[in-house]
């Protein structure tokens, strides 16, 4: 289960990078997968937690500026 959820998270991150204009929708998908990990009592990788926090901060919209070209 953990590996399946990790793979799902990786796919969502790839989609965010490929379609940054849709990132808000994809962020919700990411939050859901992270919530699944937590609900199952599985560890959330530190880098994913850090990314989740960074995505929550509206000032980090600049992270996506280069991807929207």
N, C-alpha and C positions, 0 to 999 in steps of 0.2 A: 504494500500500500504506500509506504513512504517513497519508494522509488517511482511509483506511478505519479504521485503528487508532485515530486520534484521534476519529473519530465514534463508534466502539465505546466508547471511554473516556468520552466525553461522555454516552452513553446509560447507562452504568453509574453515573456520578455522579448523573444524574437519578433513577435507580432507588434509589440510596442515600438521596437526599433524600426521595423519595416513600415509601420503606419502610424507615425507619431501624431497625426491629426486626430486619430481615433483613440488616443492614449487614455482619455478619461473613461471610456467604456471598458477598455482593456484593463485599466487599473482596478476597476470593480471586479473583474474576473480574477485578477491577482489577489485581491483582498479575500475573495471567497475561497481560493485554494489555500491561502495562509490560514484562514479560519478553520478549514478542514483539518489541516495539520494540528492546529491547537486543540480542536475538539477531540481528536484521536489521541491526544497526549503525546504527539510526536514533536521532536525538536524542530524549530524553525531556524534554518541556517542564519548565522549572524549577518551575512551579506544581504540576504533577502529581507531581514528585519530592517537593516539600514536603508535599503532601497525603498521599502514600504514607507518609512518615515520621511525620506527625501521626497517621495512622490506626493506626500500629504502637504508639503510646504509649498504654497503658491509662489513663493519667491524662486523656487527651483524650476519654474517654467523655462528659464534660460537653458536648462539642460537639454531641452528639445529643439531649441532654435536651429542648431546646425543640421538637424535631421529633417526639417521641413522644407528643404530646398527642392 
